[in-house]
Amino acid sequence: MIKWALCLAFVLVIAAPAGAGATALIASICTQSGRTASGERWSPNALTAAHRTLPFGTLVRVTDLRNGRSVVVRINDRGPFRRGRIIDVSPAAARLLHFSGLAPVTLEVVKRD
């Protein structure tokens, strides 16, 4: 019973809507090429990101918990598909956040499209 409750709590934290709390989530940098799931051409210089469930066009404020920097990105792709990660940001967004690799972040939906 306790294992089930812990599992459910973990799922609820990961599935919680952006801005619902200050739970640290993990962001990574997207390194793909070609087209995104929305059909756009992927650009490493755009302030875009991939999220599993948010609608394309949603604007999300990503804040790096280590340094307090934040950036607003537009969701235009699906992912990340690695366990424990909530968002893949473009290299341009990662540069503005001052991280490479992985970073603990919070997400806040600024505008749903």
N, C-alpha and C positions, 0 to 999 in steps of 0.2 A: 504494500500500500504506500509506503513512504517513497519507494523508487518511482512509482507511478505519479505521485504528487510532485516530486522533483522534476520529473520529465515534463509534466504539464506546465509547471511554472516556467521552465526553460522555453518551451514553445510559446507561451504567452509573452515572454519578454522579447523574443525574436520577432513575433508577429505583431507586437504592439505598434499602433500608428506612430509615425514620426512626431516628436514633440510630446508624446504621452508621458515621458519621464526622462530622467537623466541617466539612464542605463548606458554604460559604455558599450559601444559596438565597434566592430573592426572594419576599417576601410582598406581597400587595396587600390593599386593603380592598374587601369585597363591598358593592355598592350596589344590589342587586336589590330586588324587592318581590314579594309573592304567596307562592307555595308553593316549598319546596325540592324537590330531587330525591327526598328521603326521604318527601315528602308532608306534612311539617310546615309550619306557617305561619312565614314568615321574620320574624325579629324583630331589629332593629338593636341591641337592648339585651341580647340573650343572648350568652353566650360560646360562639359556634359558628363553624364554618369549613367551607369547601369544599375538597375534595381529590379528585384524579382517580381514585385507586385504593383508598384506605383504606376499610374497611367503615364503614357508618353506625354511629354510636354509639362509635366509637373515640375515646379521649381522647388528645390530643396536646399536649405542652408546646412552645410556640413561644417561642424566645428571640431577642430583637433583639440582634444582634451589636454595634450601635453604642453601646448604653447598658446592656446586660446584663439588662434587664428581661425577665421571662418571665410567661406566662399559660398556663393549661390550657384548651383549647377542645375541644368535642365536634364531630366530623365529622357533618354532617347534609345536605350538599349536594355536588354534583359541580362541578369546576372547579379552578383557573382554566383558561381555554382560550387564554390568551396565552402565547406562547413565552417560556421562561425563568422563568416563575413557578411556584411549587410549591404555594402555598396562598393562599386568599382568606379573610381573617378578618373577623368582624363589626366594625362600628364600635365597639362596646363593648370588644372585645378590642384593637383598634388604640389606643383611648384609654389602656388600661392599659399597653400597650407604649410609649406616647408616640411614635407615629409617624402621619404622614398621607401618603398616597400609596403609596410603595414602601419596603421595608426589607429589608436582608440579615438572614436568620434561620437558625437551626438548628431542626430538628424532632426530637422524641423521643417515641416512642409510650409513653404511660403505662399504658394499658389498652386491650386489644382487646375489643370487645363480642361 
